[in-house]
Amino acid sequence: MDRREFLGSALGAAFGATGFPYVVNSRAPGKTGNLAADKHILNRDNVVSRLREVIKDLLDKLEKKTHLTVNFRPLDRNFGVVAQYNFQQPNRPVVSLRNDWEDVDVAHELIHMKLELVEGYSVLAWRKKVPRDEFVEKAFGLIRSYVDDIIVFQRLFQMGLKIDGEVIKHQFFDDICTRVPKYLKEGRSFRNDGMAHFDHFAEGRYGDLRRSAFLVQAELFAKSYGDKLSKEHNRLLQDFISTFRRFRRDQAVKADKVLGYFKEHNVLKIEDHRKILSKWAALENLSSWVGVSTYVRRGGGFVLPFPSKQDTSEQNSKG
């Protein structure tokens, strides 16, 4: 399963309309739905014609660099996320879009492709000869997405996209930053706190990961973009952070460990990004299943080698 494909089963119906944190999009597999009805939306020329010039330029340069053509496919109109990117080895990059997509959604997915195939950023991947576990896949897929998205946000901002409303969509503030603090202040249980998306599988062992990841992202948003948000959105973001820390203290402790990785390592640097991925996976006891790997060019495409065993021993020795 591709990095972003975990989201369909991990979040899918559980997230519904609230979905993965409302940045520009989320990556999850979806059924293609009624292709005949949606085909006109995803005709390549029609898609490209809706992109502003800076995003068209990104697409053009990316295809020239990789010598690959990005395929556009439809997501079911009822699917819980707007866009997804996946790479079908060795030579099929696919961006799938729901019919309410915006050009920023395309840009977001293209940057993920660029990071992995052109710039050599690492990904978490299954180790050789380990049993595949769908719950482990959901957990490490979440980590991959949260770490990578921090870089994507910056790239979108550098392209001239607006942080408040484009890079971070209004639903993040209207939903996550409004609904969750309300529930927590009402004293709701973990089961009903608006962050229970991972509580229903693997005996809940990744519930803390799901919750702490929300706080990690919120803190990184506040640090990097707080001064670029509207007064009201900044207020909502700070309320989420403070309320979470008050009512979900154990999960906040875990989030602070992860934030420490981001403080120690510069996620924008390839080697530091690799270390953050590896350390966060080790924190969640995932490193016996997965490790870090990097796509390499082979023939007319790219392949992802199995991770080495080295990072497992390194991270376990560091605790």
Residue, then its C-alpha position, 0 to 999 in steps of 0.5 A: m500500500d502506498r504512503r497515502e493509501f493508508l488513509g482510506s481505511a484508516l480515516g475514511a468513514a470514521f472521519g466523514a466530512t471532518g476528515f484528516p486535518y484540514v490543510v489543503n487536502s488529504r491523501a487517501p484511496g478512494k473508489t473511482g466512482n462513476l467514471a462516465a459521470d466524472k470523466h469530464i472533470l478529470n480530463r487532463d486538459n480540463v484539469v490543467s486549464r484550471l491551474r494557475e500559472v505557478i502550478k502549471d509550471l510546477l507540473d511541467k517541471l516535475e514531469k520533465k525532471t522525472h520523465l513521467t506523466v502525471n495521471f489524473r483520476p476521479l475520486d468518488r464524490n462522497f469520499g471524505v477527502v479532496a485529493q490523493y497522490n500515489f505512485q504506482q511503481p515503477n512509472r505511474p504517478v497518479v493524482s486523484l481528485r474529488n469533483d470539488w477540488e481546487d488547484v491548490d489541492v493539485a499543487h499539494e500532491l505534486i509537491h509530495m511527488k517532487l519531494e519523493l521522486v526528485e529531491g530524495y526525501s525519505v519515506l517510511a516503508w515496510r521492511k523485508k519479510v515482515p508480516r503486513d499489518e493494516f493497523v501498523e500501516k495506518a499508524f506509519g502512514l499517519i506519521r509520514s503524512y504529518v512530517d511531509d506536510i510540514i515541508v509541503f506547507q512551506r513550499l506552497f507558501q513560497m509559491g505565493l499561495k495564501i496560508d490562511g484559507e488555501v494552504i490551511k483551509h477554513q475547515f481546520f479552524d471551523d471543525i478541529c479548532t472549534r469542535v474538539p475544544k468544545y467537547l473537551k471542555e464539556g468533559r466528554s470521554f475519549r470515545n467522544d472527544g472528536m479525536a477518536h479515529f484510531d481508537h476502534f482498531a488494534e485495541g486502541r494502541y494508536g489512539d494516543l498517536r492520533r491525538s498527539a499528532f493533532l497537537v503536533q501539527a497545531e503547534l507547528f502551525a502556530k510556530s510557523y504561521g501564527d502571524k499570518l493567520s487572521k485574529e480569529h483563526n489564531r485565537l481558535l488555534q491557540d484555544f485548541i492547543s491550550t485546551f488539549r494540553r489541559f484535558r489530554r495531558d498524557q497525549a500532550v507529553k507524547a506530542d512534546k516528545v515529537l515536537g522535540y524531534f522537530k526542534e532538534h532536527n530541521v525537517l526541511k533538510i533531507e537527513d534531518h527529515r529522515k531522522i524525524l521519521s525514524k524517531w517518531a516511528a520508534l516512539e510508536n514501536l513501529s521500527s521492527w515493521v518499518g524503516v526509512s527508504t528512498y526512491v531510486r531511479r531505475g530504467g524509465g521509472f523509480v523503485l523503493p528499496f526495502p529499508s536497511k536494518q541499521d536505523t532500527s538498531e540505532q533508534n532502539s539504542k537511543g530509546 
